[in-house]
Amino acid sequence: MSQEQAAITTSNPVNPHTNQMANEFLTFRLGSEEYGIEILKVQEIRGYDAITQIANAPEFIKGVVNLRGIIVPIIDMRIKFQLGSATYDQFTVVIILNVAGRVMGVVVDGVSDVITLGLEQMRPAPGLGSVIDTEYIMGLGTVDERMLILIDIEKMMSSSDMGLIEQTVN
């Protein structure tokens, strides 16, 4: 097996029972809702710690932290998604992501678990017109009675309003 084939097999394991591709997501909470991001984008999970604020940064960018010599911008997902004011407690965590070669962190209310979703458990994002911005939602996942909002974290972090990843012009 070539390295490329091994990488594809590792990132998208095939469920032997359904012979379909499966996707792994790290699930986290923001308020009463559960969200999921692709596990392959996650570098590590850390407790919420002191953050150095940056002057004139957008409100959702809390500041930066020094992570083993790398300056990492920290984004508060609750503020980004306009879910009210954030309260930071012992359950608040920072998910360190590696998106498009850039390391960044997102503050969430808590991490739940890692789940594997088969294609039959994933639905496309609902078309809600212009009422709700679903640009960063890649779909909805269902596990038993749980409904997960699956975030396209790469699309979100590389959007122009975030300004964290350089835009390439084709």
N, C-alpha and C positions, 0 to 999 in steps of 0.2 A: 504494500500500500504506500503510495507517495505521501509526502508531508502534506500536500494540499488536500488529498482525500482524507487523511487523518484529521486535519483541522476541520473539515466540513462535517465529518462523522462526530467529532467531539462537540462541535457547536450545535448540531442539530441531530441528536440521537433519534434513531428510528425505534418506535414502539413495536416490539415483535408481535404483539397481539393484534394491532390494527394496521401495521405496516405503513404508518403515517409518520411524518416528521413531528417531533415534539419540541416545544420551546420552554426554557426554564426562565422563571421570573422571580426576582426578589420582591416580596410584598411588603408594603409599609402603610402606615396610617397617617392621614391628615384629617383631624377632627374625627367624624364618625365614618368617613369613607376609607375604603381600601384601594390602594393603587399598586401597580406592578411595573417594574422596569426590567429589561433584559439583564440576566445575571452576568452575561459576558462583558457588560459595561462597568460592572462594579469591581472596584479595586480593593476596598476594605470598608469596614463599618467602625466608627469611633463614637465615643460619648461626646456630647456637646461641651466644648471647652472655650476658653477665652479667645475672642476674635478681635483682630485689629481692624477698626473701622477705617474706611477710605472716604475722604472728603468728596462731595459731589457725586457719589455713586448712586445709582437708582435705589429706591427703597428696598427692593427685594434682594439686593446684594448686601449681605450683612457685613462683609469685610473680607479679610484674608487671614489664613493661618500658615505657619511655617511647618511643613510636613517633611521632616528629614531633609531639609535644605531646599525643598520645592515650595514656592509661594503658591498657595491654592486659594482661588476665590470661593467664597461660601455663599450659596443662594438659599434663601428661605422659601421653600415651596409653598407654604401657607400664604405668604404675602404675594408671591408670583401668581398664584391661582385665586387671589382675592377671597380667601376663606376666613377673613377676620384677623384679629391680632393674635400673634403667637405668644404662647406662654412656654417658658423653658423650664423643664423639671428633670428629674432623674431618668425619665424614659426618653427624653429628647435625644436623638442621635443625628450624626452627620454621616451620610453615605458618600464615600469618596469614589468618584467615577473617573474613568478614563474614556473620554469621548473625542474622537477624531484626533487622537494623539495629545490631547490637552487634559490635564488633571484638574478636577474641580469637585467641590463638595456641595451636597444639598442637605438642608436641615429638614427633618421630618419628625412627626410626633412619636413615632416608634416603628421598629421593624418587626414584622410578624414572622415570616418564614420564607423558604424557597419552595416554589411549586413548579410542577411540570404540567403544561397545558398541551393537550393534543389539539389538532385542528378542529375537531368537533366541539371543543370547549371554548373556542374563540369566535367572536362575532365582530363584524365591522362596526366602526363607530357609528352611532345613530346620526342621521341627517337632521339636525335641529335648526337648519337655516341660519340666519344671522343673529338669532337670539343668544346662542351660546357658542363661544369659540372652541371648536373641536379640532383645530389645526394640529395640536400636539397629541391627540388621542389616536392610537393606532388600532384600538378596538376594545371590546369588553370580554373579559374572561369569566367563566363560571366554574366553580368548584363546589360541589354539593349545594349548599344554600348561600354560598358567598358569591358576591359579584365584585369583580376587580376591574378598575379602570386602568387599561394598559397604556402607559405613556411612551411615546416615541421620544426618548430622552435625547437622542442625537439630533433630531429635528428641532427640538425645543432649545437645546443649548447652542445650536448653530444659527438660530434665528437672528434677524437683524436687531430686534429689540433687546436681546440679551447682550450682544456685542462681545461675547467671550471667545468666539472662534472666528478667525479670519474668513471672510466670504471670498470664494474664488469665482472669477468671472470667466465664463467659457467663451 
